[in-house]
Amino acid sequence: MSGANVLWQKYQETKDEGSWAELVSRYLPLVRLQAGRLALGLPPQVSREDLLQSGVLGLLEALQRFNPAQGVKFETYASLRIRGAMLDELRRLCWLPRALVKQMRELGKAQMALAGSLGREPTEAELAREMGVKPEDLRRIVAEINSSALLSLEETLFNNPAAEAPETAVLEEMAAAELATVIDKLPERQRVVLALYYQEEMTLKEIGLVLGVSESRVCQLHAHALAQLRAMLAEGY
């Protein structure tokens, strides 16, 4: 049994403060790791210390909620909680517009609801009607999602582990395994768009040629995939 497993077992059995403190100390590097990655694009009004403080709260929440019996590695679970806490802090500091986050969630939920009821990918008109917006407003939302750096899978999901420290590579591999489960739930065309764009590094125009659709349609598929992924992750897929 590894040292981490022994420590978890001890804490589960005793709930003593000493074991708790050891767990916090052991996993604090996860907070510094996530803060370091997000700090690269921070605006002047947000400091790395802001991220570290919120990240520690995310770690504490992860320690309280984690259940080893579920078979999920704590590093993966905690990394998502820590990053989520940091992004919540950034939203609180008005960096990422709340309106865009709300619209993205609504788009993801509408996409999932319609795909379930229709048995196919919904059209733009159907999505707009489900969300209660005009088609032109939906197109604006899609454009904003695609242009938002914070929502880019290129940064959050598909970073190249080889270019990072060894511990980062391990976390990326664990996170990728969980994300693969969520991505597999997407409609086939959305999965293809994500694979071609982020893994094969094709342009939207090139993807359109492969799929036989317009570049604007590929842009829509890309935004819908991001929105649906976010919605599924938020709801525990």
ChimeraX attribute file (.defattr): number of C-alpha atoms within 10 A of each C-alpha:
attribute: neighborCount
match mode: 1-to-1
recipient: residues
	/A:1	6
	/A:2	7
	/A:3	8
	/A:4	13
	/A:5	11
	/A:6	11
	/A:7	17
	/A:8	20
	/A:9	14
	/A:10	15
	/A:11	18
	/A:12	14
	/A:13	9
	/A:14	12
	/A:15	12
	/A:16	11
	/A:17	10
	/A:18	12
	/A:19	17
	/A:20	20
	/A:21	11
	/A:22	14
	/A:23	18
	/A:24	15
	/A:25	10
	/A:26	12
	/A:27	18
	/A:28	15
	/A:29	12
	/A:30	22
	/A:31	24
	/A:32	17
	/A:33	20
	/A:34	19
	/A:35	23
	/A:36	14
	/A:37	14
	/A:38	18
	/A:39	17
	/A:40	9
	/A:41	11
	/A:42	14
	/A:43	10
	/A:44	6
	/A:45	9
	/A:46	16
	/A:47	12
	/A:48	14
	/A:49	12
	/A:50	16
	/A:51	27
	/A:52	22
	/A:53	15
	/A:54	21
	/A:55	30
	/A:56	21
	/A:57	17
	/A:58	22
	/A:59	25
	/A:60	19
	/A:61	15
	/A:62	19
	/A:63	19
	/A:64	10
	/A:65	11
	/A:66	15
	/A:67	14
	/A:68	13
	/A:69	6
	/A:70	7
	/A:71	7
	/A:72	13
	/A:73	13
	/A:74	16
	/A:75	16
	/A:76	19
	/A:77	18
	/A:78	23
	/A:79	23
	/A:80	18
	/A:81	22
	/A:82	28
	/A:83	24
	/A:84	16
	/A:85	22
	/A:86	25
	/A:87	19
	/A:88	17
	/A:89	19
	/A:90	20
	/A:91	14
	/A:92	12
	/A:93	13
	/A:94	12
	/A:95	15
	/A:96	18
	/A:97	12
	/A:98	13
	/A:99	9
	/A:100	15
	/A:101	16
	/A:102	11
	/A:103	18
	/A:104	24
	/A:105	20
	/A:106	17
	/A:107	27
	/A:108	22
	/A:109	21
	/A:110	23
	/A:111	23
	/A:112	21
	/A:113	15
	/A:114	17
	/A:115	17
	/A:116	12
	/A:117	10
	/A:118	9
	/A:119	9
	/A:120	10
	/A:121	20
	/A:122	19
	/A:123	12
	/A:124	16
	/A:125	14
	/A:126	15
	/A:127	22
	/A:128	19
	/A:129	14
	/A:130	17
	/A:131	17
	/A:132	11
	/A:133	12
	/A:134	14
	/A:135	16
	/A:136	12
	/A:137	12
	/A:138	21
	/A:139	17
	/A:140	12
	/A:141	18
	/A:142	23
	/A:143	15
	/A:144	16
	/A:145	24
	/A:146	19
	/A:147	12
	/A:148	11
	/A:149	14
	/A:150	16
	/A:151	20
	/A:152	16
	/A:153	14
	/A:154	15
	/A:155	14
	/A:156	14
	/A:157	14
	/A:158	15
	/A:159	15
	/A:160	12
	/A:161	15
	/A:162	9
	/A:163	9
	/A:164	12
	/A:165	10
	/A:166	11
	/A:167	12
	/A:168	19
	/A:169	16
	/A:170	15
	/A:171	16
	/A:172	20
	/A:173	14
	/A:174	16
	/A:175	19
	/A:176	16
	/A:177	11
	/A:178	13
	/A:179	14
	/A:180	10
	/A:181	11
	/A:182	17
	/A:183	20
	/A:184	11
	/A:185	14
	/A:186	20
	/A:187	16
	/A:188	11
	/A:189	15
	/A:190	23
	/A:191	17
	/A:192	15
	/A:193	23
	/A:194	21
	/A:195	14
	/A:196	17
	/A:197	18
	/A:198	17
	/A:199	11
	/A:200	11
	/A:201	12
	/A:202	15
	/A:203	14
	/A:204	19
	/A:205	16
	/A:206	16
	/A:207	22
	/A:208	18
	/A:209	13
	/A:210	11
	/A:211	15
	/A:212	11
	/A:213	12
	/A:214	15
	/A:215	17
	/A:216	14
	/A:217	16
	/A:218	23
	/A:219	21
	/A:220	21
	/A:221	21
	/A:222	22
	/A:223	26
	/A:224	23
	/A:225	23
	/A:226	25
	/A:227	26
	/A:228	26
	/A:229	22
	/A:230	21
	/A:231	21
	/A:232	18
	/A:233	12
	/A:234	11
	/A:235	9
	/A:236	8
	/A:237	11
